[in-house]
């Protein structure tokens, strides 16, 4: 087995708006607290090669994934279908295409594309023989944010709510048994800092920093999981959320890094023999279309400030007739070994959705990666019935013509099952 790793700095070298909070619409960052990176992991089983990329960004338009898929296939001969691109979802990063319309910076867009290509080039060109191992730990670092109140969920701490507490780990060592890479996967919004104007990779970046310092010569790469319904537990302040300090965020990241370190150093991970394969596909999700008047009322409401919310409603009105009644949801399966898979799903994914996807894999081990683009929140049928921000409150924010219809659960299970069978059939 062979591997390639690389990372490149993507901290803006120019003035950019911040992304992640409607309340910060139109505001620029005031400084850099810690740097942002794009990181790539290349895996080679001598028959197939596959690539995982993670950006320290909120998220991005899916067009960036398509561009990088074309690039890696043309430049390095790796099928675009064997590429997965995800975002750590830091809410302390610059605005990008696909979200916060009109806030992105063209110069920064060109910058991150150039850095991503450079990262891919180095990861593909500098490979080493090594071994991979996999394991999980459980961590009490997140909290559900959907608290039932007067019959409908509100955005507030809910200690009884569903959440995914599994932290998945892939460890890669070279032939000298030296640590070279750690893939980390956890489900929690990086919003501990609240609406800050300081650029930061948030808790995922800090955890990676600590582990890279612990294992000299290694790269730690973080992939956001099903974090669409959870916030950091340290930000829960009774019945409300608070903005934490960088010291408090550091405490959270340190606890996570220490637990990962113990698992890795105690050899609690199991060997993985690469047997690569991948499938990319689209799952069409049905929309309950809202009338034009719904969006017109937002645009014309004098009590609604001229903000991102009003701008997105205006955009929907301008494109209303060209928008269908389905949302194309990009997804993928990547087989790492006969017993270990990556399940990938774009959009902001809550933990119940992950549980539906896992049903397609039976007893196999699965690393679930979300946040592949800025599609929307992807609620399951229960969330759609309950309502709340993830189901209906974010419709305008993500430029949808309406909320999702029920039937999501069955579509997810059936579609992943079909493509999983296709992967297995190719070996027959």
C-alpha positions as CSV (number, residue, x, y, z in Angstrom):
1,X,0.0,0.0,0.0
2,X,1.2,3.5,-0.8
3,X,0.1,6.9,0.5
4,X,0.6,10.6,-0.3
5,X,-0.1,13.5,2.0
6,X,0.2,17.3,1.6
7,X,-1.3,20.5,3.0
8,X,-1.3,24.0,1.8
9,X,-2.1,27.3,3.5
10,X,-5.4,28.9,2.4
11,X,-5.6,31.7,4.9
12,X,-6.7,34.7,2.8
13,X,-3.9,36.8,1.5
14,X,-6.4,39.6,0.7
15,X,-9.3,41.3,2.5
16,X,-12.4,39.0,2.6
17,X,-15.8,39.0,4.1
18,X,-16.4,36.5,6.9
19,X,-18.9,33.7,6.4
20,X,-21.1,31.6,8.6
21,X,-23.5,34.1,10.3
22,X,-26.2,36.2,8.9
23,X,-25.5,38.8,11.6
24,X,-22.0,39.3,10.2
25,X,-23.3,39.9,6.6
26,X,-21.1,42.6,4.9
27,X,-18.4,42.6,7.6
28,X,-14.7,41.9,6.9
29,X,-12.4,39.8,9.1
30,X,-10.3,41.8,11.5
31,X,-7.3,39.5,11.8
32,X,-6.0,36.0,11.7
33,X,-6.1,34.0,15.0
34,X,-4.9,30.7,13.4
35,X,-4.3,29.6,9.9
36,X,-6.6,27.7,7.5
37,X,-5.4,24.8,5.3
38,X,-6.4,22.5,2.5
39,X,-5.2,19.0,3.1
40,X,-5.1,15.9,0.8
41,X,-4.7,12.2,1.4
42,X,-3.9,9.9,-1.5
43,X,-4.3,6.1,-1.1
44,X,-3.0,3.5,-3.5
45,X,-3.7,-0.2,-3.4
46,X,-1.5,-0.9,-6.5
47,X,-4.7,-1.2,-8.6
48,X,-6.7,1.9,-7.7
49,X,-5.9,5.3,-6.3
50,X,-8.3,7.4,-4.3
51,X,-8.1,10.9,-2.8
52,X,-9.7,12.6,0.2
53,X,-9.5,16.4,0.5
54,X,-10.6,18.6,3.4
55,X,-10.8,22.4,3.4
56,X,-10.8,24.6,6.6
57,X,-13.8,26.5,5.2
58,X,-17.5,26.7,6.0
59,X,-18.4,25.0,2.7
60,X,-18.4,25.8,-1.0
61,X,-20.3,25.4,-4.3
62,X,-20.1,21.9,-5.7
63,X,-18.5,23.3,-8.8
64,X,-15.1,23.3,-6.9
65,X,-15.4,19.5,-6.4
66,X,-16.1,19.1,-10.1
67,X,-13.1,21.2,-11.1
68,X,-10.8,19.3,-8.8
69,X,-12.1,16.0,-10.0
70,X,-11.3,17.0,-13.6
71,X,-7.9,18.2,-12.5
72,X,-6.9,15.0,-10.7
73,X,-8.0,12.8,-13.5
74,X,-6.3,14.9,-16.3
75,X,-3.1,15.7,-14.4
76,X,-2.6,12.5,-12.3
77,X,-4.8,9.8,-14.0
78,X,-7.0,9.3,-10.9
79,X,-10.6,8.9,-11.8
80,X,-12.7,11.9,-10.7
81,X,-15.1,9.4,-9.2
82,X,-12.4,8.4,-6.7
83,X,-12.2,11.9,-5.2
84,X,-14.1,13.2,-2.2
85,X,-14.0,16.8,-1.2
86,X,-15.3,18.1,2.2
87,X,-15.2,21.1,4.4
88,X,-14.6,21.2,8.2
89,X,-17.4,23.8,8.4
90,X,-15.6,26.3,10.5
91,X,-17.8,29.3,11.2
92,X,-14.7,31.5,11.5
93,X,-13.6,31.5,7.9
94,X,-14.0,33.6,4.8
95,X,-17.1,33.8,2.7
96,X,-17.0,31.6,-0.4
97,X,-19.1,30.8,-3.5
98,X,-22.3,28.9,-2.8
99,X,-23.3,30.7,0.4
100,X,-23.7,34.3,1.5
101,X,-24.4,35.6,-2.0
102,X,-22.3,38.5,-3.2
103,X,-19.9,38.1,-0.2
104,X,-17.2,36.0,-1.9
105,X,-14.0,37.4,-3.2
106,X,-13.0,36.4,-6.8
107,X,-9.3,36.8,-6.0
108,X,-9.6,34.4,-3.0
109,X,-11.6,31.9,-5.1
110,X,-8.7,31.8,-7.5
111,X,-6.3,31.5,-4.6
112,X,-7.9,28.5,-3.0
113,X,-8.2,26.7,-6.3
114,X,-4.5,27.2,-7.0
115,X,-3.6,26.0,-3.5
116,X,-5.8,23.0,-3.8
117,X,-4.2,22.0,-7.1
118,X,-0.7,22.5,-5.6
119,X,-1.7,20.3,-2.6
120,X,-2.9,17.6,-4.9
121,X,0.2,17.7,-7.0
122,X,2.5,17.2,-4.0
123,X,0.3,14.5,-2.5
124,X,0.2,12.6,-5.8
125,X,3.9,13.1,-6.6
126,X,5.4,12.2,-3.2
127,X,4.2,8.8,-2.1
128,X,5.5,6.3,0.4
129,X,4.8,2.7,1.3
130,X,3.1,2.3,4.6
131,X,0.3,0.7,6.7
132,X,-3.2,1.9,7.7
133,X,-5.2,1.1,10.8
134,X,-8.8,2.1,11.8
135,X,-10.6,2.5,15.1
136,X,-13.1,4.6,17.0
137,X,-13.4,6.3,20.3
138,X,-16.4,7.9,22.0
139,X,-16.3,11.6,23.0
140,X,-18.7,13.7,25.0
141,X,-17.8,17.0,23.2
142,X,-21.1,17.8,21.4
143,X,-24.7,18.6,22.3
144,X,-27.9,18.5,20.4
145,X,-29.2,22.0,19.6
146,X,-32.9,21.1,18.9
147,X,-34.8,21.7,22.1
148,X,-38.6,21.0,22.0
149,X,-40.4,24.2,23.0
150,X,-44.2,24.8,22.7
151,X,-44.4,21.9,20.2
152,X,-41.5,22.9,17.9
153,X,-37.7,22.7,18.2
154,X,-35.8,25.8,18.8
155,X,-32.0,26.4,18.6
156,X,-31.1,25.8,22.2
157,X,-29.1,23.2,24.2
158,X,-30.9,19.8,24.5
159,X,-28.9,17.3,26.6
160,X,-31.5,14.6,25.7
161,X,-31.4,15.1,22.0
162,X,-29.9,12.8,19.4
163,X,-26.2,13.2,18.6
164,X,-23.3,11.2,17.2
165,X,-20.5,10.8,19.7
166,X,-18.2,8.6,17.6
167,X,-14.8,9.9,16.6
168,X,-13.4,7.8,13.8
169,X,-9.6,7.5,13.3
170,X,-7.5,6.3,10.4
171,X,-3.8,6.1,11.2
172,X,-1.1,5.8,8.6
173,X,2.5,4.9,9.3
174,X,5.5,4.5,7.0
175,X,7.7,1.4,6.7
176,X,9.8,2.7,9.6
177,X,6.6,2.6,11.7
178,X,6.7,6.4,12.0
179,X,3.3,8.3,12.2
180,X,2.7,10.1,8.9
181,X,-1.1,10.8,8.8
182,X,-4.2,10.8,11.0
183,X,-7.6,11.1,9.5
184,X,-10.2,12.3,12.1
185,X,-13.9,12.4,11.8
186,X,-16.4,13.8,14.3
187,X,-19.9,15.3,14.2
188,X,-20.1,18.8,15.7
189,X,-20.6,22.3,14.3
190,X,-17.4,24.4,14.8
191,X,-19.2,27.3,16.4
192,X,-17.7,27.5,19.8
193,X,-16.4,31.0,19.2
194,X,-19.8,32.4,18.2
195,X,-20.0,35.2,15.7
196,X,-16.3,36.2,15.6
197,X,-14.5,38.4,13.1
198,X,-11.2,36.6,13.7
199,X,-10.2,33.9,11.2
200,X,-9.8,30.5,12.7
201,X,-9.9,26.8,11.8
202,X,-11.8,26.4,15.1
203,X,-11.7,23.2,17.2
204,X,-10.9,20.9,14.2
205,X,-7.9,23.0,13.3
206,X,-6.6,23.2,16.8
207,X,-7.0,19.4,17.3
208,X,-5.0,18.9,14.2
209,X,-2.3,21.3,15.3
210,X,-1.9,19.5,18.6
211,X,-1.6,16.0,17.0
212,X,0.8,17.2,14.4
213,X,3.0,18.6,17.1
214,X,2.8,15.3,19.0
215,X,3.7,13.1,16.0
216,X,6.5,14.9,14.3
217,X,6.4,14.6,10.5
218,X,2.7,13.7,10.4
219,X,-0.4,15.4,9.0
220,X,-3.7,15.4,10.7
221,X,-6.8,15.9,8.4
222,X,-10.3,16.5,9.8
223,X,-13.6,15.5,8.1
224,X,-16.9,16.9,9.5
225,X,-19.4,14.1,10.1
226,X,-23.2,14.4,10.8
227,X,-22.8,17.6,12.8
228,X,-25.9,19.3,11.5
229,X,-27.8,19.1,14.7
230,X,-25.0,19.6,17.3
231,X,-22.9,22.3,18.7
232,X,-19.9,22.1,21.0
233,X,-20.9,21.1,24.5
234,X,-18.6,23.8,26.0
235,X,-20.8,26.4,24.4
236,X,-23.9,25.3,26.2
237,X,-24.8,27.7,29.0
238,X,-28.0,26.5,30.7
239,X,-30.9,27.0,28.2
240,X,-28.8,29.1,25.8
241,X,-25.6,29.1,23.8
242,X,-22.6,31.3,24.7
243,X,-19.6,32.5,22.7
244,X,-16.5,30.8,24.1
245,X,-13.0,32.1,24.4
246,X,-10.1,30.7,22.5
247,X,-8.9,29.2,25.7
248,X,-12.1,27.3,26.2
249,X,-11.9,26.1,22.6
250,X,-8.4,25.0,23.2
251,X,-9.6,23.0,26.2
252,X,-12.1,21.1,24.0
253,X,-9.5,20.5,21.2
254,X,-6.9,19.3,23.7
255,X,-9.3,16.8,25.3
256,X,-10.1,15.5,21.8
257,X,-6.4,15.3,20.8
258,X,-5.4,13.5,24.0
259,X,-8.1,10.9,23.5
260,X,-7.0,10.3,19.9
261,X,-3.3,10.1,21.0
262,X,-4.1,7.5,23.7
263,X,-6.0,5.3,21.2
264,X,-3.2,5.5,18.6
265,X,-0.3,5.0,21.0
266,X,-2.1,2.1,22.8
267,X,-2.4,0.3,19.5
268,X,-6.2,0.1,19.8
269,X,-6.7,0.4,16.1
270,X,-7.1,-2.5,13.7
271,X,-5.1,-3.0,10.5
272,X,-6.7,-2.1,7.2
273,X,-5.8,-3.8,3.9
274,X,-6.7,-1.3,1.1
275,X,-9.1,-2.6,-1.5
276,X,-10.2,0.7,-3.2
277,X,-13.4,1.4,-5.2
278,X,-15.8,4.3,-5.4
279,X,-19.1,5.4,-6.8
280,X,-20.5,8.9,-7.1
281,X,-24.2,9.5,-7.5
282,X,-27.0,12.0,-7.1
283,X,-30.1,11.5,-4.9
284,X,-33.1,13.7,-6.0
285,X,-35.0,15.0,-3.0
286,X,-38.5,16.3,-3.5
287,X,-39.5,19.9,-2.5
288,X,-42.7,21.2,-1.1
289,X,-42.7,24.3,-3.2
290,X,-43.7,27.6,-1.5
291,X,-45.6,30.3,-3.4
292,X,-43.9,33.3,-4.8
293,X,-45.7,35.4,-2.2
294,X,-43.7,33.8,0.6
295,X,-40.4,35.2,-0.8
296,X,-41.9,38.5,-2.0
297,X,-43.2,39.2,1.6
298,X,-39.6,38.8,2.9
299,X,-38.2,41.1,0.2
300,X,-40.8,43.8,0.7
301,X,-41.0,43.6,4.5
302,X,-39.6,46.9,5.8
303,X,-38.9,45.3,9.2
304,X,-36.4,42.9,7.6
305,X,-33.0,44.6,7.1
306,X,-31.2,44.5,3.8
307,X,-29.2,41.4,4.8
308,X,-28.2,38.0,3.5
309,X,-31.7,36.7,4.3
310,X,-33.4,39.3,2.1
311,X,-30.8,38.9,-0.6
312,X,-31.4,35.2,-0.8
313,X,-35.2,35.6,-0.9
314,X,-34.6,38.1,-3.8
315,X,-32.4,35.6,-5.6
316,X,-35.1,32.9,-5.3
317,X,-37.7,35.3,-6.8
318,X,-35.4,36.1,-9.7
319,X,-34.9,32.4,-10.5
320,X,-38.2,31.0,-9.3
321,X,-39.4,29.8,-12.7
322,X,-36.1,28.1,-13.5
323,X,-36.0,26.1,-10.3
324,X,-37.4,22.6,-10.2
325,X,-39.3,20.8,-7.5
326,X,-36.3,18.6,-6.7
327,X,-32.9,19.2,-5.1
328,X,-30.0,17.1,-6.5
329,X,-28.1,15.8,-3.5
330,X,-24.5,14.7,-4.4
331,X,-23.3,11.6,-2.5
332,X,-20.6,8.9,-2.8
333,X,-19.4,5.6,-1.4
334,X,-15.7,4.9,-1.2
335,X,-14.5,1.4,-0.2
336,X,-11.3,1.4,1.7
337,X,-11.3,-2.3,2.5
338,X,-13.7,-5.2,2.4
339,X,-14.8,-4.2,5.9
340,X,-14.4,-0.4,5.9
341,X,-16.2,2.2,3.8
342,X,-16.6,5.9,3.6
343,X,-20.2,7.2,3.1
344,X,-20.2,10.7,1.8
345,X,-23.2,13.1,1.6
346,X,-23.3,16.7,0.7
347,X,-25.2,19.4,2.5
348,X,-25.5,19.9,6.3
349,X,-26.3,16.4,7.7
350,X,-27.8,15.8,11.2
351,X,-27.0,12.6,13.0
352,X,-30.4,10.8,12.3
353,X,-29.6,11.0,8.6
354,X,-26.3,9.2,9.2
355,X,-28.1,6.4,11.0
356,X,-30.4,5.9,8.0
357,X,-27.4,5.8,5.6
358,X,-25.6,3.3,7.9
359,X,-28.5,0.8,7.5
360,X,-27.4,0.2,3.9
361,X,-24.0,-1.0,5.1
362,X,-25.1,-3.6,7.6
363,X,-22.3,-4.7,9.9
364,X,-19.5,-3.0,7.9
365,X,-17.5,-0.2,9.5
366,X,-18.3,3.2,8.0
367,X,-16.7,6.6,8.3
368,X,-19.5,9.1,7.5
369,X,-18.4,12.4,5.9
370,X,-20.8,15.2,5.3
371,X,-20.5,18.8,4.2
372,X,-19.5,18.4,0.6
373,X,-21.2,21.5,-0.6
374,X,-23.7,24.2,0.4
375,X,-26.9,22.4,-0.7
376,X,-29.0,22.8,2.4
377,X,-29.7,21.1,5.7
378,X,-30.7,17.5,4.9
379,X,-33.4,16.5,7.5
380,X,-34.7,13.0,7.9
381,X,-38.5,12.4,7.9
382,X,-38.8,12.9,11.6
383,X,-37.1,16.3,11.5
384,X,-39.3,17.3,8.5
385,X,-42.4,16.4,10.6
386,X,-41.1,18.1,13.7
387,X,-40.1,21.3,11.8
388,X,-37.6,23.7,13.2
389,X,-34.5,25.4,11.7
390,X,-33.0,22.4,9.9
391,X,-36.3,21.4,8.3
392,X,-37.9,24.7,7.4
393,X,-36.2,27.7,9.0
394,X,-33.2,27.5,6.7
395,X,-35.1,27.4,3.4
396,X,-34.4,30.9,2.4
397,X,-30.8,30.8,3.6
398,X,-30.0,28.0,1.2
399,X,-32.0,29.4,-1.7
400,X,-34.6,26.6,-1.8
401,X,-38.1,27.0,-3.3
402,X,-39.5,25.2,-0.3
403,X,-38.9,22.6,2.4
404,X,-38.1,19.0,1.7
405,X,-41.0,16.4,1.6
406,X,-40.9,13.3,3.7
407,X,-39.6,10.2,2.0
408,X,-35.9,11.1,2.5
409,X,-35.2,8.1,4.8
410,X,-36.2,5.5,2.2
411,X,-34.4,7.3,-0.7
412,X,-31.2,7.4,1.3
413,X,-31.3,3.7,2.3
414,X,-32.3,2.5,-1.1
415,X,-29.8,4.6,-3.1
416,X,-26.8,3.7,-0.9
417,X,-27.8,0.1,-1.0
418,X,-27.9,0.0,-4.8
419,X,-24.5,1.6,-5.3
420,X,-23.0,-0.5,-2.6
421,X,-24.2,-3.6,-4.5
422,X,-22.7,-2.1,-7.7
423,X,-19.3,-1.8,-6.0
424,X,-19.4,-5.3,-4.7
425,X,-20.5,-6.7,-8.1
426,X,-17.5,-5.2,-9.9
427,X,-15.3,-7.7,-8.1
428,X,-17.3,-10.7,-9.4
